[in-house]
Amino acid sequence: MNIVPFIIALAIFILGMFLFGLAFSVTVFQGAIFIAGILAISLALAIPFHFLRN
C-alpha cells in the first residue's frame, strides 16, 4: 500500500511550491514563508526516500 505515502508526499510538495510563490507576493514574513516552502519540499522528498524504499 504505497499509494497513501505517495499522495501525502505529493500534497506536501505542491504545498511547498505554493509557499514559494506566496513568499514573493506577500508584504510581510517573506523569509519565513519561503523557508517553510523549502522545509515542506524537503519533507515531501524525505517521505519517499524513507517510507517507500524496499
ABEGO torsion letter per residue (X at the ends): XAAAAAAAAAAAAAAAAAAAAAAAABABGAAAAAAAAAAAAAAAAAAAAAAABX
